[in-house]
Amino acid sequence: MKKQAGLWIDHRKAVIVLITDEGEEVKKIISGMEKHVRFTGGDGSEEGSSEDVRDRQFGNHLNSYYDEVIAVVRNSDAIQIFGPGEAKGELEKRLKNEGLKDEALSVETMDKMTDRQISAKVREHFST
């Protein structure tokens, strides 16, 4: 059975559309993250500033979030990723590190979309 996955992702949520022979299924994963604010500078201490601690916590939280997304799309024959910011590229790197072939992956920049628009875009992508 063929399984194709398309997803819109940012650091806050992922909307995943799975297409199989049996039909289409939409799943949402919420990261629970607030928007990440990066600070310039720092206090220069060797133990690390509070911004460093926040950056580390943000990174750890994102890793768990990406693990959840990857668990849903892992066995797909093809994956389409789109979204507005850095999350799509970060997820792409993680998938490639997990051994996904380049030809099975498509990445595109896309602004905010409704769930219906996301489903339609994924259907259109895999119908060609």
C-alpha positions as CSV (number, residue, x, y, z in Angstrom):
1,M,0.0,0.0,0.0
2,K,1.3,3.4,-1.0
3,K,1.4,6.1,1.7
4,Q,2.1,9.8,0.9
5,A,2.4,12.6,3.4
6,G,2.1,16.3,3.0
7,L,2.5,18.7,5.9
8,W,2.4,22.4,6.7
9,I,4.7,23.2,9.6
10,D,5.9,26.0,11.7
11,H,7.4,26.0,15.3
12,R,3.9,26.1,16.8
13,K,2.0,23.4,14.9
14,A,2.1,20.8,12.1
15,V,-0.9,19.9,10.0
16,I,-0.2,16.5,8.4
17,V,-2.2,15.0,5.5
18,L,-1.7,11.3,4.9
19,I,-3.0,9.9,1.7
20,T,-3.3,6.1,1.3
21,D,-5.3,3.7,-0.9
22,E,-8.0,3.9,1.8
23,G,-8.3,7.7,1.6
24,E,-7.1,10.8,3.4
25,E,-6.4,11.4,7.0
26,V,-5.5,14.8,8.7
27,K,-3.6,14.9,11.9
28,K,-2.5,18.0,13.9
29,I,0.4,18.2,16.3
30,I,0.7,21.2,18.5
31,S,4.2,22.0,19.7
32,G,3.1,23.9,22.8
33,M,5.9,26.4,22.1
34,E,5.4,30.1,22.2
35,K,7.1,32.2,19.5
36,H,10.9,32.0,20.0
37,V,12.6,35.3,20.6
38,R,16.3,35.4,20.1
39,F,18.4,37.9,22.0
40,T,21.6,39.5,20.8
41,G,24.5,39.9,23.1
42,G,24.5,38.3,26.5
43,D,26.2,38.7,29.8
44,G,29.4,37.0,28.7
45,S,29.5,34.6,31.7
46,E,31.2,31.3,31.1
47,E,28.3,29.3,32.5
48,G,26.0,30.7,29.8
49,S,23.4,33.4,29.9
50,S,19.7,33.0,30.6
51,E,19.2,33.4,26.8
52,D,21.5,30.4,26.3
53,V,19.4,28.4,28.7
54,R,16.2,29.5,26.9
55,D,17.8,28.6,23.5
56,R,18.7,25.1,24.8
57,Q,15.2,24.6,26.2
58,F,13.7,25.8,22.9
59,G,15.9,23.4,21.0
60,N,15.1,20.4,23.2
61,H,11.4,21.2,23.0
62,L,11.6,21.4,19.2
63,N,13.4,18.1,19.0
64,S,10.5,16.4,20.8
65,Y,8.1,18.1,18.5
66,Y,9.9,17.0,15.4
67,D,10.2,13.5,16.7
68,E,6.4,13.4,17.0
69,V,5.9,14.7,13.5
70,I,8.5,12.2,12.1
71,A,6.7,9.3,13.9
72,V,3.6,10.1,11.9
73,V,5.3,10.5,8.4
74,R,8.1,8.0,8.9
75,N,6.8,5.1,6.7
76,S,5.7,7.4,3.8
77,D,6.8,6.7,0.3
78,A,6.9,10.5,-0.4
79,I,6.8,13.6,1.8
80,Q,5.9,17.1,0.9
81,I,6.8,19.8,3.5
82,F,5.7,23.4,3.3
83,G,5.4,26.3,5.7
84,P,6.4,29.9,6.3
85,G,9.6,29.8,8.4
86,E,12.6,27.8,9.5
87,A,10.7,24.7,10.8
88,K,10.4,23.1,7.3
89,G,14.1,23.2,6.7
90,E,14.9,21.9,10.2
91,L,12.4,19.0,9.7
92,E,13.9,18.3,6.2
93,K,17.4,18.0,7.8
94,R,16.1,15.6,10.5
95,L,14.3,13.5,7.9
96,K,17.5,13.3,5.8
97,N,19.5,12.3,8.9
98,E,17.0,9.5,9.4
99,G,17.8,8.2,5.9
100,L,15.0,9.5,3.8
101,K,16.0,9.7,0.1
102,D,16.1,13.2,-1.5
103,E,13.8,12.2,-4.3
104,A,11.1,11.3,-1.8
105,L,11.1,14.8,-0.3
106,S,9.8,18.1,-1.6
107,V,10.1,21.4,0.4
108,E,8.3,24.7,-0.4
109,T,7.9,28.1,1.3
110,M,4.2,28.8,1.9
111,D,2.5,31.3,4.2
112,K,-0.4,30.6,6.6
113,M,-3.1,28.3,5.2
114,T,-6.4,26.8,6.4
115,D,-6.6,23.1,7.0
116,R,-8.7,22.8,3.8
117,Q,-6.1,24.6,1.7
118,I,-3.4,22.4,3.1
119,S,-5.4,19.2,2.2
120,A,-6.1,20.5,-1.3
121,K,-2.4,21.4,-1.8
122,V,-1.3,18.0,-0.7
123,R,-3.9,16.2,-2.9
124,E,-2.8,18.4,-5.9
125,H,0.9,17.7,-5.3
126,F,0.5,13.9,-5.2
127,S,-2.1,13.7,-8.1
128,T,0.5,14.9,-10.7
